[in-house]
Amino acid sequence: MSNPLDTSDLRARVQIAVDAEIFSQSAVLSEIGDDLTPLVEAVSALLRGGKRLRAAFLYWGYRAGGGPDSEAVIRAATAMEFFQAAALLHDDVMDDSDTRRGMPTAHKRLANEHAAASWAGSGDRFGLAGAILGGDLCLTWSDELFATSGLPMAELARARPVFDRMRTQLMGGQFLDVLESARGWDELTTDERITCARRVIRYKSAKYTIEQPLLIGAAAAGVSAADLDALSTYGLDLGEAFQLRDDVLGVFGDPTETGKPAGDDLREGKLTVLVALTLDDASETTVALFDKLLGLPDLDEPRVDELREAIIASGALDRVEQMIQELSASARTALHSTTTLTDEGRAALDALIDVSTARSA
Protein backbone atom coordinates (compact mmCIF):
# COMPACT_ATOMS: atom_id res chain seq x y z
CA MET A 1 0.00 0.00 0.00
CA SER A 2 1.02 3.65 -0.25
CA ASN A 3 2.75 5.33 2.69
CA PRO A 4 0.24 5.02 5.58
CA LEU A 5 1.33 8.44 6.82
CA ASP A 6 -0.29 9.95 3.73
CA THR A 7 -3.12 7.50 3.02
CA SER A 8 -6.47 9.27 3.51
CA ASP A 9 -4.48 12.55 3.47
CA LEU A 10 -3.59 11.77 7.07
CA ARG A 11 -0.67 14.16 7.58
CA ALA A 12 -2.41 17.05 5.82
CA ARG A 13 -5.58 16.57 7.86
CA VAL A 14 -3.63 16.36 11.11
CA GLN A 15 -1.87 19.63 10.26
CA ILE A 16 -5.23 21.28 9.62
CA ALA A 17 -6.42 20.04 13.02
CA VAL A 18 -3.20 21.28 14.66
CA ASP A 19 -3.64 24.72 13.13
CA ALA A 20 -7.30 24.85 14.15
CA GLU A 21 -6.43 24.00 17.74
CA ILE A 22 -3.66 26.60 17.88
CA PHE A 23 -6.11 29.18 16.51
CA SER A 24 -8.75 28.21 19.05
CA GLN A 25 -6.37 28.25 22.00
CA SER A 26 -4.85 31.55 20.85
CA ALA A 27 -8.32 33.05 21.13
CA VAL A 28 -8.54 31.80 24.72
CA LEU A 29 -5.16 33.35 25.53
CA SER A 30 -6.01 36.61 23.74
CA GLU A 31 -8.02 37.62 26.80
CA ILE A 32 -4.68 37.99 28.59
CA GLY A 33 -3.22 40.06 25.77
CA ASP A 34 -0.73 40.02 22.90
CA ASP A 35 2.11 39.37 25.34
CA LEU A 36 1.44 35.64 24.96
CA THR A 37 2.11 35.70 21.20
CA PRO A 38 5.83 34.72 21.42
CA LEU A 39 4.96 31.67 23.51
CA VAL A 40 2.19 30.52 21.17
CA GLU A 41 4.39 31.10 18.13
CA ALA A 42 7.18 28.98 19.65
CA VAL A 43 4.72 26.11 20.18
CA SER A 44 3.18 26.58 16.75
CA ALA A 45 6.59 26.48 15.05
CA LEU A 46 7.38 23.14 16.68
CA LEU A 47 4.03 21.69 15.63
CA ARG A 48 4.53 22.58 11.97
CA GLY A 49 7.03 19.75 11.53
CA GLY A 50 7.42 16.10 12.36
CA LYS A 51 6.61 12.71 10.91
CA ARG A 52 3.14 12.44 12.55
CA LEU A 53 3.91 8.86 13.56
CA ARG A 54 2.02 9.02 16.84
CA ALA A 55 -1.09 10.36 15.12
CA ALA A 56 -0.74 7.64 12.48
CA PHE A 57 -0.56 4.84 15.03
CA LEU A 58 -3.70 6.03 16.81
CA TYR A 59 -5.51 6.48 13.50
CA TRP A 60 -4.53 3.09 12.09
CA GLY A 61 -5.16 1.34 15.40
CA TYR A 62 -8.70 2.70 15.22
CA ARG A 63 -9.16 1.82 11.55
CA ALA A 64 -7.67 -1.65 12.10
CA GLY A 65 -10.34 -2.21 14.72
CA GLY A 66 -13.06 -1.38 12.22
CA GLY A 67 -13.50 2.24 13.23
CA PRO A 68 -14.57 4.56 10.39
CA ASP A 69 -12.53 7.41 8.98
CA SER A 70 -13.83 10.70 10.39
CA GLU A 71 -12.74 14.12 11.53
CA ALA A 72 -13.32 12.89 15.09
CA VAL A 73 -10.60 10.27 14.87
CA ILE A 74 -8.31 12.82 13.20
CA ARG A 75 -8.80 15.14 16.19
CA ALA A 76 -8.11 12.29 18.59
CA ALA A 77 -4.97 11.44 16.62
CA THR A 78 -3.91 15.09 16.66
CA ALA A 79 -3.97 15.00 20.45
CA MET A 80 -0.94 12.69 20.19
CA GLU A 81 0.97 15.41 18.33
CA PHE A 82 0.35 17.94 21.09
CA PHE A 83 1.39 15.35 23.64
CA GLN A 84 4.63 14.76 21.75
CA ALA A 85 5.21 18.51 21.48
CA ALA A 86 5.01 18.73 25.28
CA ALA A 87 7.57 15.96 25.60
CA LEU A 88 9.91 17.59 23.07
CA LEU A 89 9.69 21.02 24.69
CA HIS A 90 10.56 19.59 28.09
CA ASP A 91 13.18 17.20 26.67
CA ASP A 92 15.00 20.03 24.91
CA VAL A 93 15.14 21.94 28.19
CA MET A 94 16.53 18.92 30.06
CA ASP A 95 19.10 18.21 27.34
CA ASP A 96 19.89 21.92 26.78
CA SER A 97 19.48 21.31 23.05
CA ASP A 98 20.08 24.20 20.66
CA THR A 99 18.13 22.95 17.66
CA ARG A 100 15.07 20.88 16.86
CA ARG A 101 13.97 20.05 13.30
CA GLY A 102 16.57 22.45 11.93
CA MET A 103 15.29 25.42 13.96
CA PRO A 104 16.25 26.91 17.33
CA THR A 105 14.57 25.03 20.18
CA ALA A 106 11.75 26.90 21.93
CA HIS A 107 13.87 27.90 24.92
CA LYS A 108 16.64 29.22 22.64
CA ARG A 109 14.08 31.05 20.49
CA LEU A 110 12.56 32.74 23.54
CA ALA A 111 15.99 33.56 24.96
CA ASN A 112 16.87 35.24 21.65
CA GLU A 113 13.69 37.32 21.83
CA HIS A 114 14.61 38.36 25.37
CA ALA A 115 18.05 39.48 24.16
CA ALA A 116 16.65 41.31 21.12
CA ALA A 117 14.24 43.26 23.34
CA SER A 118 16.96 44.02 25.94
CA TRP A 119 14.71 42.87 28.78
CA ALA A 120 15.94 42.61 32.36
CA GLY A 121 17.31 39.45 33.92
CA SER A 122 18.70 36.28 32.39
CA GLY A 123 17.58 35.53 28.86
CA ASP A 124 18.41 31.86 29.33
CA ARG A 125 16.18 31.57 32.40
CA PHE A 126 13.41 33.39 30.57
CA GLY A 127 13.66 30.94 27.67
CA LEU A 128 13.68 27.89 29.91
CA ALA A 129 10.64 29.11 31.84
CA GLY A 130 8.77 29.83 28.62
CA ALA A 131 9.53 26.43 27.12
CA ILE A 132 8.40 24.61 30.27
CA LEU A 133 5.14 26.57 30.27
CA GLY A 134 4.72 25.91 26.54
CA GLY A 135 5.07 22.20 27.25
CA ASP A 136 2.47 22.44 30.00
CA LEU A 137 0.09 24.17 27.60
CA CYS A 138 0.57 21.36 25.08
CA LEU A 139 -0.26 18.79 27.75
CA THR A 140 -3.46 20.66 28.56
CA TRP A 141 -4.41 21.05 24.90
CA SER A 142 -3.71 17.38 24.22
CA ASP A 143 -6.17 16.35 26.92
CA GLU A 144 -8.76 18.84 25.70
CA LEU A 145 -8.44 17.71 22.08
CA PHE A 146 -8.86 14.08 23.00
CA ALA A 147 -11.85 14.67 25.27
CA THR A 148 -13.63 16.87 22.71
CA SER A 149 -12.57 14.93 19.62
CA GLY A 150 -16.10 13.91 18.78
CA LEU A 151 -15.57 10.18 19.15
CA PRO A 152 -18.56 8.48 20.83
CA MET A 153 -18.45 8.57 24.61
CA ALA A 154 -18.29 4.77 24.85
CA GLU A 155 -15.19 4.75 22.64
CA LEU A 156 -13.51 7.51 24.63
CA ALA A 157 -14.26 5.63 27.84
CA ARG A 158 -12.59 2.47 26.50
CA ALA A 159 -9.51 4.41 25.39
CA ARG A 160 -9.16 6.80 28.33
CA PRO A 161 -7.27 4.44 30.70
CA VAL A 162 -4.51 3.96 28.12
CA PHE A 163 -4.40 7.71 27.45
CA ASP A 164 -4.01 8.45 31.16
CA ARG A 165 -1.40 5.72 31.61
CA MET A 166 0.59 7.13 28.69
CA ARG A 167 0.75 10.59 30.24
CA THR A 168 1.89 9.33 33.62
CA GLN A 169 4.43 6.80 32.34
CA LEU A 170 6.10 9.25 29.97
CA MET A 171 6.89 11.60 32.86
CA GLY A 172 8.31 8.64 34.76
CA GLY A 173 10.39 7.70 31.72
CA GLN A 174 11.74 11.24 31.40
CA PHE A 175 12.82 11.22 35.03
CA LEU A 176 14.32 7.75 34.63
CA ASP A 177 16.49 9.11 31.81
CA VAL A 178 17.71 11.97 34.00
CA LEU A 179 18.30 9.59 36.91
CA GLU A 180 20.33 7.10 34.87
CA SER A 181 22.52 9.90 33.54
CA ALA A 182 23.14 11.15 37.07
CA ARG A 183 23.93 7.70 38.51
CA GLY A 184 26.26 6.73 35.68
CA TRP A 185 27.46 3.31 34.56
CA ASP A 186 30.84 2.93 36.23
CA GLU A 187 29.85 0.04 38.51
CA LEU A 188 27.65 -1.80 35.99
CA THR A 189 28.39 -4.74 33.72
CA THR A 190 27.64 -4.49 30.01
CA ASP A 191 24.43 -6.49 30.43
CA GLU A 192 23.31 -4.19 33.25
CA ARG A 193 24.10 -1.12 31.14
CA ILE A 194 22.06 -2.47 28.24
CA THR A 195 19.18 -3.33 30.59
CA CYS A 196 19.18 0.22 31.96
CA ALA A 197 19.33 1.76 28.49
CA ARG A 198 16.49 -0.43 27.21
CA ARG A 199 14.33 0.43 30.23
CA VAL A 200 14.77 4.12 29.44
CA ILE A 201 13.92 3.41 25.79
CA ARG A 202 10.71 1.62 26.76
CA TYR A 203 9.32 4.26 29.10
CA LYS A 204 10.73 7.43 27.56
CA SER A 205 10.06 6.60 23.92
CA ALA A 206 8.72 3.20 22.83
CA LYS A 207 5.45 3.22 24.75
CA TYR A 208 4.31 6.78 23.97
CA THR A 209 5.62 6.74 20.40
CA ILE A 210 3.94 3.57 19.19
CA GLU A 211 2.39 1.17 21.69
CA GLN A 212 0.11 3.54 23.59
CA PRO A 213 -1.20 5.66 20.67
CA LEU A 214 -1.88 2.39 18.84
CA LEU A 215 -3.73 0.89 21.82
CA ILE A 216 -5.72 4.10 22.35
CA GLY A 217 -7.06 3.86 18.81
CA ALA A 218 -7.58 0.10 18.95
CA ALA A 219 -9.30 0.21 22.34
CA ALA A 220 -11.62 2.97 21.16
CA ALA A 221 -12.60 0.81 18.19
CA GLY A 222 -13.30 -2.17 20.43
CA VAL A 223 -10.48 -4.51 19.39
CA SER A 224 -10.55 -7.86 21.24
CA ALA A 225 -8.40 -8.40 24.33
CA ALA A 226 -6.27 -11.01 22.57
CA ASP A 227 -5.53 -8.70 19.66
CA LEU A 228 -4.83 -5.80 22.02
CA ASP A 229 -2.16 -7.98 23.63
CA ALA A 230 -0.65 -8.75 20.22
CA LEU A 231 -0.70 -5.06 19.29
CA SER A 232 1.01 -4.24 22.58
CA THR A 233 3.85 -6.62 21.70
CA TYR A 234 4.02 -5.14 18.19
CA GLY A 235 4.12 -1.61 19.61
CA LEU A 236 6.76 -2.25 22.24
CA ASP A 237 9.09 -4.10 19.87
CA LEU A 238 8.67 -1.58 17.09
CA GLY A 239 8.95 1.30 19.55
CA GLU A 240 12.29 0.00 20.78
CA ALA A 241 13.50 -0.49 17.20
CA PHE A 242 12.39 3.07 16.43
CA GLN A 243 14.40 4.48 19.33
CA LEU A 244 17.46 2.39 18.50
CA ARG A 245 17.31 3.91 15.01
CA ASP A 246 17.09 7.34 16.67
CA ASP A 247 20.18 6.51 18.71
CA VAL A 248 22.08 5.59 15.54
CA LEU A 249 20.96 8.80 13.84
CA GLY A 250 21.94 10.79 16.93
CA VAL A 251 25.54 9.76 16.26
CA PHE A 252 25.72 9.10 12.51
CA GLY A 253 22.79 11.09 11.09
CA ASP A 254 23.05 13.82 8.48
CA PRO A 255 22.20 17.17 10.15
CA THR A 256 20.40 18.36 6.99
CA GLU A 257 17.95 15.48 7.47
CA THR A 258 17.83 15.05 11.26
CA GLY A 259 17.59 18.79 11.99
CA LYS A 260 20.16 18.44 14.79
CA PRO A 261 23.96 18.90 14.81
CA ALA A 262 26.03 15.86 13.87
CA GLY A 263 26.92 13.75 16.89
CA ASP A 264 24.61 15.66 19.22
CA ASP A 265 23.91 12.59 21.35
CA LEU A 266 27.65 12.31 22.00
CA ARG A 267 27.80 15.92 23.19
CA GLU A 268 24.85 15.28 25.48
CA GLY A 269 26.58 12.18 26.85
CA LYS A 270 23.59 9.92 26.29
CA LEU A 271 24.03 6.46 27.78
CA THR A 272 22.59 4.42 24.95
CA VAL A 273 22.71 0.78 23.90
CA LEU A 274 25.11 1.87 21.16
CA VAL A 275 27.55 3.26 23.75
CA ALA A 276 27.12 0.25 26.06
CA LEU A 277 27.98 -2.15 23.24
CA THR A 278 30.97 -0.04 22.20
CA LEU A 279 32.41 -0.24 25.71
CA ASP A 280 31.79 -4.00 25.96
CA ASP A 281 35.27 -5.58 26.30
CA ALA A 282 36.72 -2.33 24.95
CA SER A 283 40.44 -1.61 25.09
CA GLU A 284 41.80 0.77 27.69
CA THR A 285 42.37 3.25 24.88
CA THR A 286 38.71 3.20 23.81
CA VAL A 287 37.48 3.46 27.40
CA ALA A 288 39.78 6.40 28.02
CA LEU A 289 38.58 8.05 24.81
CA PHE A 290 34.94 7.83 25.87
CA ASP A 291 35.72 8.93 29.43
CA LYS A 292 37.43 12.00 27.98
CA LEU A 293 35.04 12.98 25.19
CA LEU A 294 31.53 11.63 25.84
CA GLY A 295 29.37 14.42 27.20
CA LEU A 296 31.63 17.34 26.25
CA PRO A 297 29.27 20.16 25.18
CA ASP A 298 31.88 21.68 22.85
CA LEU A 299 32.78 18.41 21.13
CA ASP A 300 34.01 19.38 17.66
CA GLU A 301 33.66 17.41 14.42
CA PRO A 302 37.11 15.75 14.47
CA ARG A 303 36.50 14.42 17.98
CA VAL A 304 32.98 13.29 17.02
CA ASP A 305 34.64 11.36 14.19
CA GLU A 306 37.04 9.72 16.68
CA LEU A 307 34.11 8.42 18.69
CA ARG A 308 32.27 7.30 15.58
CA GLU A 309 35.29 5.34 14.38
CA ALA A 310 35.57 3.63 17.77
CA ILE A 311 31.87 2.69 17.67
CA ILE A 312 32.20 1.19 14.19
CA ALA A 313 35.45 -0.63 15.01
CA SER A 314 33.90 -2.21 18.11
CA GLY A 315 31.11 -3.77 16.06
CA ALA A 316 28.49 -1.93 18.14
CA LEU A 317 26.85 -0.30 15.13
CA ASP A 318 26.39 -3.67 13.42
CA ARG A 319 24.99 -5.17 16.63
CA VAL A 320 22.44 -2.38 17.01
CA GLU A 321 21.41 -2.75 13.37
CA GLN A 322 20.88 -6.46 14.04
CA MET A 323 18.74 -5.61 17.08
CA ILE A 324 16.62 -3.29 14.95
CA GLN A 325 16.08 -6.06 12.40
CA GLU A 326 15.17 -8.63 15.06
CA LEU A 327 12.75 -6.31 16.87
CA SER A 328 11.12 -5.34 13.58
CA ALA A 329 10.66 -9.02 12.68
CA SER A 330 9.18 -9.72 16.12
CA ALA A 331 6.76 -6.80 15.71
CA ARG A 332 5.66 -8.12 12.33
CA THR A 333 5.09 -11.61 13.75
CA ALA A 334 2.94 -10.19 16.56
CA LEU A 335 0.93 -8.09 14.13
CA HIS A 336 0.17 -11.02 11.87
CA SER A 337 -0.91 -13.16 14.81
CA THR A 338 -4.01 -10.96 15.16
CA THR A 339 -7.31 -12.40 14.00
CA THR A 340 -9.89 -9.59 14.10
CA LEU A 341 -8.16 -6.60 12.48
CA THR A 342 -9.26 -5.22 9.12
CA ASP A 343 -7.06 -6.09 6.15
CA GLU A 344 -6.48 -2.40 5.41
CA GLY A 345 -5.50 -1.66 8.99
CA ARG A 346 -3.14 -4.63 9.24
CA ALA A 347 -1.49 -3.66 5.95
CA ALA A 348 -0.99 -0.09 7.16
CA LEU A 349 0.53 -1.22 10.44
CA ASP A 350 2.81 -3.60 8.55
CA ALA A 351 3.99 -0.76 6.30
CA LEU A 352 4.61 1.42 9.35
CA ILE A 353 7.29 -1.02 10.52
CA ASP A 354 9.60 0.05 7.70
CA VAL A 355 8.52 3.69 7.93
CA SER A 356 9.52 3.70 11.60
CA THR A 357 12.90 2.00 11.27
CA ALA A 358 14.25 2.43 7.72
CA ARG A 359 14.64 6.20 7.94
CA SER A 360 17.28 8.90 7.91
CA ALA A 361 15.53 11.50 10.10
Residue pairs with C-beta under 8 A, 6 or more apart in sequence:
1 7
1 344
1 347
1 348
1 351
3 351
3 355
4 10
4 56
4 60
4 348
4 349
4 351
4 352
4 355
5 11
5 51
5 52
5 53
5 56
5 352
5 355
6 12
7 348
8 59
8 69
10 52
10 55
10 56
10 59
10 74
10 77
11 52
13 71
13 74
14 52
14 55
14 74
14 77
14 78
14 81
15 48
17 71
17 74
17 75
17 77
17 78
17 145
18 47
18 48
18 78
18 81
18 82
21 78
21 82
21 141
21 145
22 40
22 43
22 44
22 47
25 40
25 137
25 141
26 40
29 36
29 40
30 36
38 110
38 113
38 130
39 110
39 130
39 133
39 134
39 137
42 106
42 109
42 110
42 130
42 131
42 134
43 85
43 89
43 106
43 134
43 137
43 138
45 103
45 106
45 109
46 85
46 88
46 89
46 100
46 101
46 106
47 81
47 82
47 85
49 101
49 103
49 259
50 81
50 84
50 101
51 355
51 361
52 81
53 209
53 210
53 242
53 352
53 355
53 356
54 77
54 80
54 81
54 83
54 84
54 208
54 209
54 210
54 213
55 77
55 78
55 80
55 81
55 213
56 77
56 352
57 80
57 209
57 210
57 213
57 214
57 217
57 235
57 349
57 352
58 73
58 76
58 77
58 80
58 213
58 214
58 216
58 217
59 73
59 74
59 77
59 217
60 214
60 217
60 345
60 348
60 349
60 352
61 213
61 214
61 215
61 216
61 217
61 218
61 221
61 223
61 231
61 345
61 349
62 73
62 76
62 77
62 217
62 218
62 220
62 221
63 69
63 73
63 217
63 221
63 342
63 344
63 345
63 348
64 217
64 218
64 221
64 223
64 341
64 342
64 344
64 345
64 346
64 348
64 349
65 217
65 218
65 220
65 221
65 222
65 223
65 340
65 341
65 342
65 345
66 221
66 222
66 342
67 73
67 155
67 217
67 220
67 221
70 150
71 150
72 149
72 150
72 151
73 149
73 151
73 217
73 220
75 145
75 146
75 148
75 149
75 150
76 145
76 146
76 149
76 151
76 159
76 216
76 217
76 220
77 213
77 217
78 145
79 142
79 143
79 145
79 146
79 149
80 142
80 213
80 216
82 138
82 139
82 141
82 142
82 145
83 138
83 139
83 142
83 166
83 167
83 170
83 208
84 208
84 209
85 135
85 138
86 135
86 136
86 138
86 139
86 142
87 135
87 170
87 174
87 208
88 100
88 135
89 106
89 131
89 132
89 134
89 135
89 138
90 131
90 132
90 135
90 174
91 97
91 174
92 100
92 105
92 106
92 107
92 131
93 107
93 128
93 131
93 132
93 135
94 174
94 177
94 178
95 268
96 268
96 297
97 105
97 260
97 264
97 268
98 104
98 105
98 108
98 261
99 105
99 108
99 259
99 260
99 261
100 106
100 259
100 260
101 259
102 256
102 259
103 109
103 259
104 112
105 131
106 127
106 130
106 131
106 134
107 124
107 127
107 128
107 130
107 131
108 127
109 127
110 126
110 127
110 130
110 131
111 123
111 124
111 126
111 127
111 128
112 123
112 127
114 121
114 123
114 126
114 127
115 123
119 126
139 167
143 167
146 156
146 163
147 156
149 156
151 159
151 220
155 220
155 221
155 222
156 220
158 219
158 220
158 222
159 216
159 217
159 219
159 220
161 219
162 212
162 215
162 216
162 219
163 212
163 216
165 212
166 207
166 208
166 212
166 213
166 216
169 203
169 207
169 208
169 212
170 203
170 204
170 207
170 208
172 203
173 200
173 202
173 203
173 204
173 205
173 207
173 208
174 204
176 199
176 200
176 203
176 204
177 200
177 204
180 196
180 197
180 200
180 271
181 269
181 270
181 271
184 271
185 193
185 196
185 271
185 276
188 196
190 276
190 277
190 279
190 280
190 281
193 271
193 276
193 279
194 273
194 276
194 277
196 271
197 271
197 272
197 273
197 275
197 276
198 240
198 273
201 239
201 240
201 243
201 244
201 273
202 236
202 239
202 240
204 243
205 239
205 242
205 243
205 246
206 235
206 236
206 238
206 239
206 240
206 242
206 243
207 235
207 236
207 239
209 239
209 242
209 243
210 235
210 236
210 238
210 239
210 242
210 356
211 231
211 232
211 234
211 235
211 236
211 239
212 235
214 231
214 234
214 235
214 349
215 228
215 231
215 232
215 235
218 227
218 228
218 231
219 228
223 231
223 340
223 341
224 339
224 340
226 339
227 338
227 339
227 340
227 341
230 334
230 335
230 337
230 338
231 334
231 335
231 338
233 330
233 331
233 334
234 331
234 332
234 334
234 335
234 349
235 331
237 327
237 328
237 330
237 331
237 334
238 327
238 328
238 331
238 352
238 353
238 356
238 357
240 327
241 323
241 324
241 327
241 328
241 331
241 356
241 357
242 356
242 357
244 273
244 274
244 320
244 323
244 324
244 327
245 324
245 356
245 357
245 359
247 265
247 270
247 272
247 273
247 274
247 320
248 274
248 317
248 320
248 321
249 258
249 359
249 360
249 361
250 258
250 260
250 263
250 264
250 265
250 266
250 270
250 272
251 263
251 265
251 266
251 274
251 307
251 308
251 311
252 308
252 317
253 260
253 262
253 360
253 361
254 262
254 360
255 261
255 262
257 360
257 361
258 360
258 361
259 361
261 267
262 301
262 304
263 299
263 301
263 304
263 307
263 308
265 272
266 293
266 294
266 295
266 299
266 304
266 307
267 295
267 296
267 297
267 298
267 299
268 295
269 294
269 295
269 296
273 320
273 323
274 311
274 316
274 317
274 320
275 290
275 294
275 311
275 316
277 314
277 315
277 316
277 319
277 320
278 286
278 290
278 310
278 311
278 314
278 316
279 286
279 287
279 290
279 314
280 314
280 316
282 290
282 310
282 314
286 310
286 314
289 306
289 307
289 310
290 307
290 310
293 299
293 303
293 306
293 307
294 307
296 303
311 317
324 357
328 353
328 354
328 357
331 353
332 350
332 353
335 346
335 349
335 350
335 353
336 346
336 350
338 346
341 349
